[in-house]
């Protein structure tokens, strides 16, 4: 079996944030990490370190380290991906397919010159829209931070159409 080794495997050289599994065959468990995802992880690690240091200095309690971040107040703009089907069986299959392809949308958005950062909330949710109330469905939220530009119209149609085609 092939192990992760950037000296031998050219594709391994392009991984942004390699975290190598300890057992044979050693693999990069973060090979799908995008620039934005890496930035989110580094930010969360830094915040966790700061909280841990505050705990060690007696400035904070341990429960502060385990409080979930409030994803829905972090960004001004969000994209919603909604997957619905007619039956629960079809939804289960469709859910898995859509979820596995979201990384392609993140990668496409990451490459958009008008976007500074994208951040997927890993949890899926049910939607409150009446149209989907009685249908099996799931939705995912992607926080989007745009680069600062005055009076610029941002069109994500091509990025979204590429994802839909995938």
C-alpha positions as CSV (number, residue, x, y, z in Angstrom):
1,X,0.0,0.0,0.0
2,X,1.2,3.5,-0.8
3,X,2.2,5.6,2.2
4,X,2.2,9.4,2.4
5,X,5.6,10.6,1.4
6,X,6.1,14.0,-0.4
7,X,9.7,12.9,-1.4
8,X,8.3,10.1,-3.5
9,X,4.7,11.1,-4.4
10,X,4.4,14.4,-6.2
11,X,0.7,14.9,-5.3
12,X,1.6,14.7,-1.6
13,X,3.8,17.9,-2.0
14,X,0.7,20.0,-2.6
15,X,-1.2,19.1,0.6
16,X,-1.7,22.3,2.6
17,X,-1.9,20.9,6.1
18,X,-0.7,17.4,6.4
19,X,-1.7,15.5,9.5
20,X,-0.3,12.0,9.1
21,X,-2.0,9.0,10.6
22,X,0.3,7.0,12.9
23,X,-0.5,3.5,11.6
24,X,0.6,1.8,8.4
25,X,-0.1,2.8,5.7
26,X,0.6,6.3,6.8
27,X,-1.9,8.7,5.1
28,X,-2.6,12.4,5.3
29,X,-5.9,12.6,7.1
30,X,-6.4,16.2,5.9
31,X,-5.7,15.9,2.2
32,X,-8.9,17.7,1.3
33,X,-8.0,20.8,3.3
34,X,-8.5,24.1,1.4
35,X,-6.9,27.4,2.1
36,X,-10.0,28.7,3.8
37,X,-10.5,25.5,5.9
38,X,-6.9,25.6,6.9
39,X,-7.3,29.3,8.0
40,X,-10.4,28.3,10.1
41,X,-8.5,25.4,11.8
42,X,-5.5,27.6,12.6
43,X,-7.8,30.3,14.0
44,X,-9.6,27.7,16.2
45,X,-6.3,26.2,17.4
46,X,-5.0,29.7,18.4
47,X,-8.3,30.4,20.2
48,X,-8.1,27.0,22.0
49,X,-4.5,27.7,23.0
50,X,-5.5,31.2,24.4
51,X,-8.3,29.7,26.4
52,X,-6.1,26.9,27.7
53,X,-3.5,29.5,28.8
54,X,-6.2,31.5,30.5
55,X,-7.4,28.4,32.3
56,X,-3.8,27.6,33.5
57,X,-3.5,31.2,34.8
58,X,-6.9,30.9,36.6
59,X,-8.6,33.5,34.4
60,X,-11.1,31.0,33.0
61,X,-12.8,27.8,33.8
62,X,-12.6,24.5,31.8
63,X,-16.1,24.8,30.5
64,X,-15.1,27.8,28.4
65,X,-12.8,25.6,26.3
66,X,-15.8,23.3,25.4
67,X,-18.3,26.0,24.4
68,X,-19.3,25.6,20.8
69,X,-18.5,28.6,18.5
70,X,-21.4,30.6,17.3
71,X,-21.0,30.0,13.5
72,X,-24.2,32.0,12.6
73,X,-22.9,35.3,14.0
74,X,-19.4,35.0,12.5
75,X,-20.3,35.9,8.9
76,X,-22.3,38.5,7.2
77,X,-23.1,36.3,4.1
78,X,-24.1,32.7,3.9
79,X,-24.8,30.2,1.1
80,X,-27.2,27.4,1.8
81,X,-27.0,24.0,0.1
82,X,-30.3,22.1,0.3
83,X,-30.7,18.4,-0.6
84,X,-34.2,16.9,-0.7
85,X,-35.7,13.7,-2.0
86,X,-39.1,12.1,-2.3
87,X,-38.4,9.1,0.0
88,X,-36.2,8.7,3.1
89,X,-34.2,6.0,1.2
90,X,-33.5,8.3,-1.7
91,X,-32.6,11.1,0.7
92,X,-30.1,9.0,2.5
93,X,-28.3,8.3,-0.8
94,X,-28.6,11.9,-2.1
95,X,-27.5,13.3,1.3
96,X,-24.3,11.3,1.2
97,X,-23.5,12.3,-2.4
98,X,-24.2,16.0,-1.9
99,X,-22.2,16.0,1.4
100,X,-19.2,14.3,-0.3
101,X,-19.2,16.9,-3.1
102,X,-19.4,20.1,-0.9
103,X,-15.6,20.2,-0.8
104,X,-15.6,20.9,-4.5
105,X,-17.8,24.0,-4.0
106,X,-15.5,25.1,-1.1
107,X,-12.4,24.7,-3.4
108,X,-14.1,26.6,-6.3
109,X,-15.2,29.4,-3.9
110,X,-11.6,29.5,-2.5
111,X,-10.3,30.2,-6.0
112,X,-12.7,33.0,-6.6
113,X,-10.7,36.3,-6.5
114,X,-13.6,38.2,-4.9
115,X,-13.8,35.8,-1.9
116,X,-11.5,36.2,1.1
117,X,-12.7,33.1,3.0
118,X,-15.3,30.4,3.1
119,X,-16.3,28.3,6.1
120,X,-18.6,25.3,6.0
121,X,-20.6,24.4,9.1
122,X,-20.1,20.7,9.3
123,X,-23.6,20.0,10.8
124,X,-26.6,19.7,8.5
125,X,-29.9,21.1,9.4
126,X,-33.6,20.8,8.6
127,X,-35.1,23.8,6.8
128,X,-38.2,25.7,8.0
129,X,-39.5,26.3,4.5
130,X,-43.1,25.0,3.9
131,X,-42.0,23.5,0.5
132,X,-39.7,21.0,2.3
133,X,-41.7,20.5,5.5
134,X,-43.0,17.1,4.5
135,X,-40.1,15.9,2.3
136,X,-36.9,14.3,3.6
137,X,-34.2,17.0,3.3
138,X,-31.0,18.4,4.7
139,X,-29.3,21.8,4.4
140,X,-25.7,23.0,5.0
141,X,-24.6,26.5,5.6
142,X,-21.4,28.1,4.2
143,X,-20.2,31.3,5.7
144,X,-18.6,33.6,3.1
145,X,-16.4,36.6,3.6
146,X,-15.9,38.8,0.6
147,X,-12.8,40.9,0.0
148,X,-13.4,44.6,0.7
149,X,-14.5,46.3,-2.5
150,X,-16.8,49.3,-2.9
151,X,-19.8,49.0,-5.2
152,X,-18.7,45.7,-6.8
153,X,-21.3,43.3,-8.0
154,X,-20.3,39.7,-7.0
155,X,-21.7,37.0,-9.2
156,X,-21.3,33.4,-7.9
157,X,-23.4,31.9,-10.7
158,X,-20.5,30.1,-12.4
159,X,-19.2,28.7,-9.1
160,X,-22.6,27.4,-8.1
161,X,-23.4,26.0,-11.5
162,X,-20.0,24.1,-11.5
163,X,-21.0,22.6,-8.2
164,X,-24.5,21.6,-9.4
165,X,-22.9,19.9,-12.4
166,X,-20.6,17.9,-10.2
